[in-house]
Amino acid sequence: MYPYHQYLGKKTICEEVPITFPYQHQDFQPGIENKMIPRPISENPNTYHCGKLAGKVAFITGGDSGIGRAVAYLFAKEGADIAFAYLSEQEDAMETERHIQSLGRKSISFMTDLTKEENAIKVVQQIIQTFGHIDILVNNCGVQFLQDSILDISDMQLKTTFETNVFSYFYVTKAVLPYLSQGSSIINTASITAYKGNKQLLDYSATKGAIVSFTRSLALNLVKQKIRVNAVAPGPIWTPLIPSSFSAEEVTTFGSYTSKVPMERAGEPFEIAPCYLFLASDDSSYMSGQVLHPNGGDIVGS
């Protein structure tokens, strides 16, 4: 049974598998966090913070909710000012921005479509005007659409998935790179699907494989500039992408032992954020072109 929330005694329709999350579905991608039950856990209250990112400015795409929000909160607690972009989830974004500010850090947000290169350029220019510099880039925005067959993947879906999950990473990186300097860090969000695949997420898995290769190649490309490039490949994490991707019934067993996760549960965003902090800080000064795997114990090729 899910360790952070109690839904004891409830069963799925088949009456065999314990419910891990209540029935819910959202028709909008990438999903809205404030409509989720239970809300994802964005912060670990039991951690000690020591200013590992003091004086830094981080730009996080998809930073309004889910993993992006958890990363923003942890970075802020470690002393960074935060800029983040989101598609249209204004209520989530305002909540995230207010909380970052309550942590004593500056925060600005941008509602924009980063699949358009001109938007990426405009956002980065505004961040520079506000903060004067960018030290950390987290490419994190993404969408996924389940289909049972490649024959069901429309041209529009294919383009949307690649433009959001891959093209935006290129556009934002190109826009940010002129402002990065020695010691800067780029962190890309990949996925366990890049290594294990997923029979219902063909285009999504393909984009995540592309992100891994992009990470490794960009790391080699920027090594002489002493800019590090790494990635995080999460397993099943309770974020708005889940109820907006899966059916209401599929959500009830998300991340459970039916999905063969060794820990038999989905992860929370706060459990993933420390990977990003490690890669953003000097703790990982001898790492580039690498991928971290917070996935509930699933052993995959690196």
C-alpha positions, 0 to 999 in steps of 0.5 A, a space after each residue: 500500500 502506498 506509504 505516504 497516503 492512506 486509502 486502506 480497504 479500497 479495491 480496484 474493479 477486479 477486487 484483487 489489486 489494492 488501490 494506490 491512488 483514488 480514481 481520477 483523470 484530467 483531459 488536459 496535458 501536462 496536467 494540473 497539480 492542484 486538482 490531484 488527489 492526493 497532492 504530490 509531495 514537493 518537499 522533504 521537511 526533514 532535510 538540512 540545507 547548507 547553501 549549496 546553490 547560494 548566489 546561483 540562478 536556475 531556470 527550470 522548464 515545466 517548473 510549475 508542478 511535479 518534478 519541476 516544482 520539487 526541484 525549484 523548492 529544493 534549489 531555493 532552499 539551497 540559496 538559488 533564485 528561480 526562474 521557471 516556465 510553464 505552458 498554461 497552468 497559472 494557478 499551479 505556477 502562482 502557488 509555486 512562485 509564492 512558495 519560492 518567495 516565502 523561502 526567501 528567494 526571488 522567483 519569476 515565471 513565464 507562461 509560454 510555449 517553448 516549442 517555439 524557438 522565439 519564445 525560448 529566446 524571449 524568456 531567457 532575455 527576460 531572465 537575464 534582464 531580471 537576474 543578470 545571469 543564469 547558472 543552472 538550466 533544468 530542461 524538464 517540460 514534457 508530455 506523453 500520450 498512451 496509444 496501443 499501436 504505432 498505427 494510432 499515433 497521429 502526425 499531430 501527436 508525434 510532432 507535439 511529443 517531439 516538439 515538447 520533449 526534444 525541440 524545446 530542450 534544444 531551443 532553450 539550451 541554445 538560448 541559455 548557452 551564451 550566458 553560461 560560464 565555467 562551472 555552469 550546469 545543464 540537467 535534462 529530464 529523461 526517463 526510465 522508458 529510454 532504457 526499458 521502453 514502454 509498449 504504450 508510449 512509443 513516441 514518448 520513449 523515443 524522445 527520452 532516448 533522444 534526450 539521453 543521447 543529447 545529454 551525452 553529446 552536449 556534454 562532450 561538446 561543452 567539456 572544454 568550456 567546463 560546462 557540465 551536462 547530465 540527466 535524470 531518468 525517473 521511474 514512475 513518479 506521482 505528477 500531473 502527467 499521470 492523471 492526464 495520461 492514464 485512465 482513471 482506473 489505471 491511475 489507481 494502480 500506478 507504480 504498484 507491484 503490478 507495474 513491476 517496480 521493485 519498491 512496489 510504489 510510485 515515487 514522490 517529486 521530493 524524492 527525485 529533486 536531490 538528484 537534480 541538486 547533486 548535479 547542479 552543485 559542485 558535489 558533482 564537479 567530476 561528472 558530465 554526460 551521466 544519467 542518474 536513475 531514481 526509479 524505485 530500484 529498477 536496475 537498468 543500463 546506464 
